[in-house]
Amino acid sequence: MTNCKPVLLSMPTPSTPPRPVESFEDLQAAGLSGLLESIDEGLPARLTGEIQERLAVDPEEMATLLGISPRTLKRRGESGTLTPVESERLYRIARLFRKSTSVFESEEESRSWLKRPQMRLGGEVPLEIARLEPGAREVERLLGRIEHGVPA
C-alpha cells in the first residue's frame, strides 16, 4: 500500500468586490468580472459623452455608433444608464480607441485614423464598420498588424 499524505486545500479568500465603471479610465482598469457586471447592469450614460468628446464626434455620430437614434441617446442621458447592448457597443468603441491610441501613441492620430477610410479595410472607415463585432475584430486585426509592422 502506498503512503498517501493528505492534501491541504487553501480556502478561497474573499475578494474585493469589483469597482463600478464610471469613466473611460475605469473601462481600461476594470477586471473581467467587473467589466461584465458593469455592462450587464448598464454603463453610465455619461460615458457616452466622455467617449464622444475623446473621439471628437457629434451626438448623431455617437448615436449611430451605438446603433440607436439621437433621440434615444438623449433619453439615455436623462435616465442615466445605457442598456446592456448599448453598453457593450460603447465598450467596443472605447476598446478600439484605446488600442488605436496605443498603436499611434496619440489620441489625435488615433481619432484621425479611426475616422478615415482605410485601404486595408477595403476603403471602409474603421469607426463605421466597428458598429458590428465582425468589423471591430477586423479593425483590431489591422491595428495589430500595424503595431507589429506586418504588411497587410
N, C-alpha and C positions, 0 to 999 in steps of 0.2 A: 504494500500500500504506500502511496506517495504521501509525503508530508505537505499538507496544504496549510498555508497561512491565511488568516482572514484578511480580506482587502478592506481597508478603511476608505469609505467614500466621503468626500467632503460635502458638507451641506451647502446648498446654494446660499449665497449671501443676498440679502435684499438689495436690489439695485435702486439707484436714484430714479425716480420717475422721469420720463422724457420731458424736456423743457418744451413748451409750446413754441411753434414757429410764428414769429411776429414780424420778421424783417428779412430782407434779401440775404443778409449775413447769416441769419438763423437757418435759412434753407441750406446754405453751404455747410453749416456746422452740425445740422441735425443728424443723429444716427438713424439707421434704417427704421427702427421701431417708432421713434418719434416722428419721423417724416411720414410714415404710413398712417399713423394715428392722426396727425395733423391734416393730411389730405383727406382721409376718411371723414373727419369731422367737419372739414371745410376750412380752407385757409382764410385768413382775414382779408376782406375785400380791399383794404388799404394797400396791400401788397401789389395789387394791380397798378396803382398809381406810382408806387416806387419803381416798379419794373418798367412801366410805361415811360417814366422820366428818364431812367437809365438808357433805355433804348431810343429815346427821342422820337416816339411815335405819338400820333394823336389818339384821342379816345376811340374814334371809329376804327382805326387800325388795330388798337388793342382789343377791341370787341371782336373783330374778325379773327385775330389770333386765338382768342378763347372760344371761337365758334358760337358767339352769342350776338345779339343785336346791341347797338349802343344804348338803347333804352333799358335793356336787361342789365347791362353793365352798370348803368346809373342806379337802378334799383338795388343791385348787389351792394353798391357803395352805401346806400341808405340802410340796408338791412345789416350790413357789417360782415357778412360771410358769403363765400363762394360755395357752390355745390361741390361735391367730391369730384365730379367730372371736370368742372371748370378749374378746380384746384390742381388736378393732375395736368391739365393743359398749361396752366400758369407755371407749374413746376418744370414742365418740359421746356418752355421758352426760357425760363431762368437758367436751367441747366445748360442749354446751348449758349446763352450769353456768357455764362461763367467759363465754359470751355473755350469759346472763341476769344474771350478776353485773355485767357491764359496763353493761347497759341499766339495771338498777335501782340500780347503784352501791353495792351492799351484798350480802354473802353471805347475811345473814339475810333480806332482802327476796327475794333470788333463790330461796332454799330454799322460802320460803313460797309464792311464785308457782308454782314448779315442782310443788308438791305439792297445789295446789288445783284443783278443776275450773274450767276457763276457758270462759266463754260463747262466746268467739270461736273455740274449738276444739270446738264442739258439745257443751259440757259435759264434755269429756274432761280428764283430769289430764295435764299435759304430760309428766311423767316416765314415766307409764304408756304413753302412745302412742309415746314415743321408743324403746321397746324395738325397734321396727322402723324401718328407714330412712325410709319414707314419712312416718311420724308425726313423726320427728325433723325432717325437712325442713319440715313444716307448722309445727312449734313454732318453728323458726328463722325462717320467713317472718313469723310473728306477732311475734316479738321484733324483727325488722327494722322492721315497721310501727310498733310501739310506740316504738322508738328514734327513728324519724323523724317521729313524730306523725301518721301516716297512719291515718285511721279504717278500721275493719275492714269 
